[in-house]
């Protein structure tokens, strides 16, 4: 989980930037530093106050929100989740500042997620997002929140963040819109012209309607009825068509934002390579073309067996098989790791909009990964994988739970998907070798 604790320095002020480019925390009286960056999981402590169950020292005679949060973190690291929850609740009653409240709510949500209490976890995170400037990327990137991300409550929260409702996840939607604008750079221009032309047609209609009434009424000075009716019809039709096009553009944008959000979630899904190293899909970009095989055990096993016949050619094309068998994720045991103790190899990467250069630096290490990538990888956190695949099935009009395959491009986006298992001969003929010029264009 994203560990949030604090450092306190007397008689100095510290201004530091958050991981998002345009956001800065400034504390006028104290300097508070995250013990672990919510995106990169690296400790950036300057100095820390470590509280444990035996931390009733003479130095802290009065309980503060800070001491309760730190004590709660210490208790959770020892597996005492119920007592940790009590400390986080107590911290929220001790007039916490913004960062203390954010820390208490986030870690309280992590406790609820650990106990399988999805609704309580979602409410804590919703409050932190709305009132205390928590970044949605923190929730999206945290490996220890994998069990929560597999729940329906996370999907609801993600949809709220994508839509930006009630300022929940505003920065997340803004980042999605930035990517959307890059992918569809002329959408804004088109909408501008739709609005401008619709306004012009509306004004013309405003002046044409009275003339139409005069033409219908007749008289010596009445305008020509046919011409006036034609002009009115053209103007009204133009308004209707242009408004429809504007609404259609908005709908397409929302669909694109939903797809970008799913792609971002996909990029965070973890894999275990043949060397037992755990990585996220984003770390394999420009290196392999993952082929996700989701379905019943018999179907997936048969597809894997057939793929062995084309192993050499598929490896030349950078294919990495990722089998996902329905239902097997539910039996996954919960491992007590505590806050800030993700699997060592599962280094989380910045979310969209959060320091793209850091992601680029992480992906630059792909040369080291190439030696570890083999023909097959194991999906880690199967519940998360199943939820994402079923969301993708719904978006494409496929009944959730059917056997499907999904082929990704070298840049991590979806290349093609289909029902059932893939025809490997067709895939070999369809995909160019990784050293081919066409493959370079995918990166």
C-alpha positions in Angstrom: 0.0 0.0 0.0 1.1 3.5 -0.5 2.6 4.4 2.8 1.9 7.9 4.0 3.7 9.1 7.1 5.3 12.4 8.0 8.6 14.2 8.8 8.7 17.2 11.1 11.4 19.8 11.2 11.2 22.6 13.8 11.7 26.3 12.8 12.1 25.7 9.0 9.8 25.7 6.1 9.9 23.2 3.3 8.2 23.6 -0.1 8.1 20.6 -2.2 6.4 19.5 -5.5 4.0 16.6 -5.7 4.5 14.1 -8.4 2.0 16.0 -10.6 3.6 18.8 -12.5 1.2 21.6 -11.6 0.5 20.8 -7.9 2.6 22.0 -5.0 2.1 21.5 -1.3 3.3 24.3 1.0 3.0 24.0 4.7 3.3 27.3 6.5 4.2 25.9 9.9 5.5 22.4 9.5 7.2 20.4 6.8 5.5 17.1 6.0 7.2 14.6 3.7 5.6 11.4 2.3 7.6 8.5 3.5 6.9 6.7 0.2 6.0 8.4 -3.0 2.6 7.2 -3.9 3.6 6.5 -7.5 7.1 5.3 -7.4 7.2 3.5 -4.0 10.6 5.0 -3.2 11.3 6.4 0.3 12.1 10.1 0.3 12.3 10.7 4.0 14.4 13.6 5.2 13.9 12.6 8.8 11.1 10.6 10.4 9.2 10.1 13.5 8.8 6.4 14.0 5.9 5.4 16.3 5.2 1.9 17.5 3.0 0.2 20.1 5.8 1.0 22.6 6.2 4.6 21.5 4.7 6.3 24.6 7.9 8.2 25.1 8.2 11.3 27.3 8.7 13.4 24.2 5.1 13.1 23.0 2.9 13.7 26.0 0.0 14.8 23.8 -1.5 12.8 21.1 -1.6 14.4 17.7 -3.0 13.4 14.3 0.6 12.9 13.1 1.5 10.5 16.0 -1.7 8.6 15.6 -1.1 8.1 11.9 2.5 6.9 12.5 1.4 4.6 15.3 -1.3 3.2 13.0 1.2 2.5 10.3 3.4 0.7 12.9 0.6 -1.4 14.1 -0.5 -2.4 10.7 3.0 -3.5 9.8 2.7 -5.9 12.7 -0.6 -7.3 11.4 -2.7 -5.5 14.0 -5.2 -4.1 11.5 -8.1 -3.4 13.9 -5.9 -1.4 16.2 -4.4 0.4 13.2 -7.9 1.4 12.1 -8.6 2.8 15.6 -5.5 5.0 15.3 -6.5 6.3 11.9 -10.0 7.1 13.1 -8.6 8.9 16.1 -6.3 10.9 13.9 -9.3 12.2 12.0 -10.8 13.6 15.3 -7.7 15.5 16.3 -8.1 18.5 13.9 -5.7 17.1 11.3 -4.4 19.4 8.5 -4.9 18.5 4.9 -2.0 16.2 4.5 -2.6 14.5 7.9 -6.3 13.9 7.0 -5.3 12.6 3.5 -2.8 10.2 5.1 -5.3 9.0 7.7 -8.1 8.4 5.2 -5.9 6.7 2.6 -4.3 4.3 5.1 -7.8 3.7 6.7 -9.0 2.7 3.2 -6.0 0.4 2.9 -7.0 -1.3 6.1 -10.6 -1.8 4.9 -9.3 -3.1 1.6 -7.1 -5.6 3.4 -10.1 -6.8 5.4 -12.2 -7.1 2.2 -14.5 -4.2 3.1 -14.8 -2.6 -0.3 -17.6 -0.1 0.5 -15.8 1.4 3.5 -12.5 1.6 1.5 -14.3 3.3 -1.4 -15.9 5.9 0.9 -12.6 6.8 2.5 -10.9 7.1 -0.8 -13.8 9.2 -2.2 -13.5 11.6 0.7 -9.7 11.9 0.3 -10.1 12.5 -3.5 -12.8 15.1 -3.1 -11.7 17.0 0.0 -8.0 16.4 0.5 -6.5 16.4 -3.0 -5.6 12.7 -3.2 -4.4 11.8 -6.7 -6.3 9.0 -8.3 -3.0 7.7 -9.7 -2.1 6.8 -6.1 -5.0 4.3 -6.0 -4.3 3.1 -9.5 -0.6 2.4 -9.0 -0.6 0.9 -5.5 0.2 -2.9 -5.8 -1.2 -3.5 -2.3 -4.6 -2.2 -3.4 -4.9 -4.9 -6.0 -7.6 -6.7 -4.1 -9.7 -3.5 -3.9 -9.2 -2.8 -7.6 -10.8 -6.2 -8.3 -14.0 -5.1 -6.6 -17.0 -3.4 -8.1 -16.5 -0.5 -5.7 -13.2 0.4 -7.5 -14.9 0.4 -10.9 -17.5 2.8 -9.6 -14.9 5.1 -8.1 -12.9 5.0 -11.3 -15.9 5.9 -13.3 -16.5 8.9 -11.0 -12.9 10.0 -11.4 -13.1 9.6 -15.2 -16.3 11.8 -15.3 -14.8 14.2 -12.8 -18.1 14.2 -10.8 -18.1 16.5 -7.7 -14.3 17.2 -8.3 -13.5 13.5 -7.6 -10.4 12.7 -9.6 -10.5 16.1 -11.4 -6.8 15.8 -12.3 -7.3 12.2 -13.5 -9.9 13.4 -16.0 -7.8 16.3 -17.0 -4.9 13.9 -17.8 -7.2 11.7 -19.8 -8.4 14.6 -21.8 -4.8 15.7 -22.6 -4.2 12.2 -24.0 -7.5 12.3 -25.8 -6.5 15.6 -27.4 -3.2 14.2 -28.6 -5.0 11.2 -30.2 -7.8 13.4 -31.7 -6.1 16.8 -32.2 -8.9 18.3 -34.4 -11.9 17.4 -32.2 -11.7 20.8 -30.5 -11.6 22.6 -33.8 -14.5 20.7 -35.2 -16.6 21.4 -32.1 -15.8 25.1 -32.4 -17.1 25.2 -36.0 -20.1 23.2 -35.0 -21.0 25.7 -32.3 -20.2 28.7 -34.6 -22.2 27.4 -37.6 -25.1 26.3 -35.3 -25.2 29.8 -33.8 -25.2 31.4 -37.3 -28.0 29.1 -38.4 -29.9 29.9 -35.3 -29.6 33.6 -35.8 -30.7 33.2 -39.5 -33.7 31.1 -38.3 -34.6 33.9 -35.8 -35.0 36.4 -38.6 -36.5 33.9 -41.1 -39.4 32.7 -39.0 -41.2 36.1 -38.9 -40.8 36.3 -42.7 -42.3 32.8 -43.0 -45.4 33.9 -41.0 -45.7 36.9 -43.3 -45.4 34.7 -46.4 -48.1 32.4 -45.1 -50.3 35.3 -44.2 -49.9 36.7 -47.8 -50.4 40.2 -49.0 -48.9 42.6 -51.5 -45.6 43.0 -49.6 -45.4 39.3 -48.4 -42.2 37.5 -49.3 -42.2 34.5 -51.6 -43.5 31.5 -49.6 -41.4 28.8 -51.3 -38.1 30.7 -50.9 -38.8 31.7 -47.3 -39.9 28.1 -46.4 -36.8 26.7 -48.0 -34.5 29.1 -46.1 -36.2 28.4 -42.8 -36.0 24.6 -43.5 -32.3 24.9 -44.4 -31.5 26.9 -41.2 -33.5 24.7 -38.9 -32.0 21.6 -40.5 -28.6 23.1 -40.1 -29.1 23.7 -36.4 -30.4 20.2 -35.8 -27.5 18.6 -37.8 -24.8 20.7 -36.2 -26.1 20.1 -32.7 -26.3 16.4 -33.4 -22.7 16.4 -34.6 -21.6 18.3 -31.5 -23.3 15.8 -29.2 -21.8 12.9 -31.3 -18.3 14.4 -30.8 -18.9 14.6 -27.1 -20.1 11.0 -27.0 -17.0 9.9 -29.0 -14.8 11.8 -26.6 -16.4 10.0 -23.6 -15.9 6.6 -25.3 -12.3 7.5 -26.0 -11.7 8.6 -22.4 -13.2 5.3 -21.1 -10.9 3.4 -23.5 -7.8 5.4 -22.4 -8.8 4.8 -18.8 -9.0 1.0 -19.5 -5.7 1.1 -21.3 -4.1 2.9 -18.3 -5.5 0.2 -16.0 -4.2 -2.5 -18.4 -0.7 -1.0 -18.3 -0.6 -1.4 -14.5 -1.5 -5.1 -14.5 1.4 -7.2 -13.1 3.1 -10.2 -14.7 5.6 -12.7 -13.4 8.3 -13.5 -15.9 10.1 -16.8 -16.3 12.9 -15.5 -14.0 10.2 -15.0 -11.3 10.6 -11.2 -11.7 7.3 -9.3 -11.4 6.8 -6.4 -13.8 3.9 -4.3 -15.0 2.8 -4.4 -18.6 4.0 -0.9 -19.2 7.5 -2.0 -18.5 7.4 -4.3 -21.4 6.3 -1.7 -23.9 8.4 -1.6 -27.1 9.8 -5.0 -26.2 7.0 -7.6 -26.6 3.5 -8.0 -28.0 1.5 -9.6 -25.2 -1.3 -12.0 -26.3 -3.9 -12.4 -23.5 -5.7 -15.8 -23.5 -8.7 -15.7 -21.2 -11.2 -18.5 -20.8 -11.7 -21.9 -19.3 -8.7 -24.0 -18.4 -9.3 -26.5 -21.2 -9.5 -23.8 -23.9 -6.5 -21.9 -22.7 -4.4 -25.0 -22.3 -5.3 -26.2 -25.8 -4.4 -22.8 -27.2 -1.1 -22.8 -25.4 -0.3 -26.3 -26.7 -1.1 -25.2 -30.3 1.1 -22.1 -29.9 4.1 -24.3 -29.2 4.1 -25.4 -32.8 4.7 -21.8 -33.9 7.0 -20.9 -31.0 10.0 -19.8 -33.1 8.0 -17.6 -35.4 6.0 -16.1 -32.6 9.1 -15.3 -30.6 10.5 -13.5 -33.7 7.4 -11.4 -33.6 7.8 -10.6 -29.9 4.7 -12.6 -28.8 4.4 -13.2 -25.0 1.6 -15.4 -24.0 -0.4 -14.4 -20.9 -3.0 -17.1 -19.9 -5.9 -16.0 -17.6 -8.1 -18.8 -16.5 -11.6 -17.7 -15.3 -12.2 -18.1 -11.6 -8.7 -19.0 -10.4 -8.1 -15.5 -9.0 -10.8 -15.9 -6.3 -8.8 -18.5 -4.4 -5.6 -16.4 -4.3 -4.4 -16.1 -0.6 -4.0 -12.7 1.0 -0.4 -12.1 2.0 0.3 -9.7 4.9 2.8 -7.3 3.7 1.9 -4.1 5.5 2.0 -0.6 4.1 4.8 0.2 1.7 5.9 -3.3 1.3 5.1 -4.3 -2.3 6.8 -7.1 -4.0 10.3 -6.0 -4.6 10.3 -6.4 -8.3 6.9 -4.9 -8.9 8.1 -1.3 -9.2 5.1 0.9 -9.8 5.3 3.5 -12.5 3.8 7.0 -12.6 0.2 7.3 -13.7 -0.8 9.2 -16.8 0.1 12.8 -16.4 2.4 12.1 -13.5 6.0 12.7 -14.5 6.1 11.1 -17.9 9.9 11.3 -17.9 10.0 8.9 -15.0 8.0 6.4 -16.9 10.3 6.9 -19.9 13.3 6.2 -17.7 11.7 3.0 -16.4 10.8 1.8 -19.9 14.4 2.6 -20.9 15.4 -0.4 -18.8 13.7 -2.7 -21.3 17.1 -3.9 -22.6 17.6 -5.7 -19.2 14.1 -7.2 -19.4 14.6 -8.6 -22.9 16.9 -11.3 -21.6 14.3 -12.3 -19.0 11.3 -12.4 -21.4 10.5 -15.8 -22.6 7.5 -17.3 -24.4 5.1 -17.2 -21.5 4.4 -15.0 -18.5 2.1 -15.6 -15.5 -0.6 -13.1 -14.6 -0.3 -11.8 -11.1 -3.4 -10.6 -9.2 -5.8 -12.6 -11.4 -8.8 -10.8 -10.0 -7.6 -7.6 -11.4 -6.9 -9.2 -14.8 -10.4 -10.8 -14.8 -12.1 -7.5 -14.0 -10.2 -5.6 -16.7 -10.9 -8.3 -19.4 -14.6 -8.4 -18.5 -14.8 -4.6 -18.7 -13.2 -4.8 -22.1 -15.7 -7.5 -23.2 -18.6 -5.3 -22.1 -17.3 -2.3 -24.1 -17.0 -4.5 -27.2 -20.5 -6.1 -26.8 -19.1 -9.5 -25.8 -20.8 -11.5 -23.0 -18.5 -11.3 -19.9 -16.9 -14.6 -19.1 -16.6 -16.0 -22.7 -13.3 -17.3 -24.1 -11.5 -14.4 -25.7 -8.0 -13.4 -26.9 -6.5 -9.9 -26.9 -3.4 -9.0 -28.9 -1.5 -5.9 -27.8 0.7 -3.7 -29.9 4.3 -3.0 -29.0 3.2 0.4 -27.6 0.8 -1.4 -25.2 -2.4 -0.5 -27.0 -4.9 -3.1 -28.1 -4.2 -4.3 -31.7 -7.0 -6.9 -32.1 -9.3 -9.0 -30.0 -11.8 -11.8 -30.7 -13.9 -14.5 -29.3 -12.5 -18.0 -28.7 -8.8 -18.7 -29.0 -6.5 -17.3 -31.7 -5.5 -18.9 -35.0 -1.7 -18.9 -34.6 -1.0 -19.4 -38.3 -3.0 -16.2 -39.0 -1.2 -14.3 -36.2 2.2 -15.3 -37.7 1.2 -14.0 -41.1 -0.3 -10.9 -39.6 2.4 -9.7 -37.2 5.7 -8.5 -38.7 9.0 -9.5 -37.0 10.1 -7.1 -34.2 13.1 -5.9 -36.3 10.8 -5.1 -39.2 10.2 -1.4 -40.1 6.4 -1.9 -39.6 7.1 -3.0 -36.0 9.2 0.1 -35.4 6.2 2.2 -36.4 4.2 0.6 -33.6 6.5 1.9 -30.9 
